[in-house]
């Protein structure tokens, strides 16, 4: 039987009992229906997995005893930051989930001119929390022990103003530059993907003014979620750890 792997948000110490937080406890007790004596693997984003034993299960809590600690070394050597134009429906959720599986380190959802999603205030905060939880769930599935950051959504213009030493790319179907012609510095790379309908001409101009290089992946126009994952996979294959 495969040992379940669960995210725990608090620090973990070997041979010291701890109580799972409410989300993890609910998943262990009510979804997986695990009992006292079962083994699970916990991770909290510190780069390690903790083989642990369930010591008590009640209606209100699940107690865990961490037994062994193992460093997990499956992070990509390539530091990648995706600025994703916020897309409709479950496309954004899908993009975040698969980006984490492919080794992304940071994701910034961005509002653009053609963004069809209207979020503000409490709804925006709840959506941001949901996206971070999707990233955590993708780490549980993929075996990553470092949690990628999903930043609070901002406007594209705000993102373009951020100072960085990373190589800056903007996916554009008519660009003359391809992945094979670029060089990525040690600081990594960040790239912009527009929402459904892409970026406007003015936004493309603003990205160019901010020293973003237009780059293309081939002769076909890709959907927003396909574009993000294809470029990410291509970067990992060319410069990272996909082979």
Secondary structure, DSSP 8 states (H G I E B T S, - for coil): ----EEE--S---TT-EEE--HHHHHIIIIIS---TT-EEEEE-SSSEEEEEEEEEE-SS-EEEEEEEEEE-----SS-EEEEEE--STTHHHHHHHHHHHTT--EEEEEE-TT------HHHHHHHHHHHHHHHHHHHHHHT--S--EEEEEEEHHHHHT---SSEEEEE-TT-S--GGG----TT-EEEEE--TT---HHHHHHHHHTT-EEE--SSS---HHHHHHHHHHHHHHHHSS--
